[in-house]
Amino acid sequence: MQRLLKIAGKWLLLLIGAVAVVYVCEDLLLRYRQNHGGRNRVFDNVTMYPAAAVKGGKEEFYFDQPQVVECVRALFPHFGDAPCWYARRHTIELLSLIPEAWPRTDTHRVQDARSSKVDVIWIWGWSERYTGHLGAKMPWTRAIVSRLSSGAAITNAT
C-alpha cells in the first residue's frame, strides 16, 4: 500500500511540474508574440451578455446590452484575461445583486439597528400610507421605534 502511495505521489509531482513548465513556456511565447507581432496575435474579443436572477429561481437575460470582453489565445489564463476557448463557451455572465462575500452576522444586525433612523421613517410612512394613521399613534410602532433607538437586535419571532 505504501509503495502504491509513493508511486502516486511521484506521478502527481510529475504532473504538477509538467503543468508548471507548460504554463511558463506559454507565457514566454505569448510575451514574445506580443512584442514582435502586436496585440492581435495574442488577444481576441468575445461578446458577453449579462443575466440576472429573478423571482422563482429564473434568470433574465439582457441581450440588448452586450459587453465585449478581451480574451487571450492560450491554454491557460494570462495577463488577467481568460483563455478564448473558455470565454467563447461562457458567453452569459450571471450578475449577483447581493454579494455572497459579505456574510450577515449578529454584529451587523446590532449595527443596523443602531443606525436605523431610515427604517423608523420608513415604518412611519408605511403605516400612514396603508392605514391612514400617523405612525406615532399606533402602539406597535412606538415599541419598534424604542427598540430601534436603543440598539437592540431585531429577531424574528417564529
N, C-alpha and C positions, 0 to 999 in steps of 0.2 A: 504494500500500500504506500509506504514512504517513497519507494522507488518511482511509483507512478506519479506521486505529487512532485517529486524533483523534476521529472521529465516534463510535466505540465507547466511547472514554474519556468523552466528554461524556454519552452515554446512561447509562453506568454511574454517573457522578456524579449525574446527574439522578434515577436510580432510588434511589440511596442517600439522597439528600436527601428524596425523597418518602416513603421508609420512615421516616426520622427524624421528619418532620413528622407522619405518621400516628401514630407512637408517642407523641409529645409531646401531641398533641391527645387521643388516647385516654386518656392518663394524667391529663390535666386533667379530662376528662369523668368518669372513674372517681372522682377525688377529690371532684368536685362532687356526684356521686350518693351517695357515702359520707357526706358531711357533711349533705346535705339529705334523703336518703331512707333512710338506715340501711344496715347491712351486707347485708341480704337482697337489695338491688338490685344489689350488686356481687359478692358471693361466693355460691358454691354448694358442696354436698358431693357427693363421689363415693366409692363404696366400692371399695377396692383389696384384692386378695388376694395374699399373699406366695407365692413359689415359690422352690425351691432346686434347684441342680444336684446330681444324684446320679450313681452309677456308670453307665458305659456311655453318657454323653452325654445322659441322660434328665433330665427335670425332675419334681419332686414339688410339687404344688400343695396349699396349706393353706387349703381353703375354710371350715374351722371357725374361722379366726382373721381375719375381715375387719377392715380398717382404714379408717376414714373420713378422707378427705383433703379439705382445703379447696382449691377452685379459684376462679379469677376469671373472670367473664363478660366476656371481652375477646378481641381478636385476638392480642395479644402477652402474655407473662408480665409481671405487675405485682405489687408488694408481696411478692415472694418466692414467689408461688404460680404454678402452671402454668395456662394457659388451660383453661377447661372443655372446649372442643372437643377438645383434646389429651388431657386426663385421662380423658375418657369412652372414648376409643379405646385407652387403655393402662391397663387395669384390673389387669393382672398385673404385680407388682413382683418382679423376679428378685433374690434376695438372694445375695451373694457371701460365702463363708466366708473366703476368702483375699483380702485387699486387693491389687489389682494395682498400686497406687501405691507399694508397698514392694518395690523390686527387691532380690533377693538378690545380694550381691556377695561377692568373696573376703574382704573385711574382715569382713563379717558372719559368715562361716564360721569365721574365726580367733577372733572374739569368742565365738561359740557354743562353740567347742572349749575356750576358756579357762574358761568358766563352765559346765562340763558335768558337775557333780557329780551332777545328776539323771540324766543319761544313764548314768553309771557305775553308779549304784544300779539303774537300770532293766536294764542289761545283766546285772548280778549277779543280780537277781531273776529275770530271764528264763531265764538259764542254769540256775539252781537249780530253777525250776518245770518246765522242759521236759526237763532231762537228769537231774535228781535229784542233781546235784553242786553244791557251792558254787562260786561264780564264781572265787574265788581259786585253786582247784585246777586250773583249765583254762588251758593255756598261751596260747591266743589271747586270753583275757580280760585276762591280765597285759599283753600287748602293747598292747591298745586302751586300757587304763587308763593306761599310761605315756605313750602318745601324747596322750590327752586331758588329762592333768595337765600336760604340757609345753607345751600351747598350740598344737600343730601342727594344720594344717588337714587335715580328713578329705576325701579324694578317692576317687572310685570307680575301682577298677582294672579297667577294661573295655578 
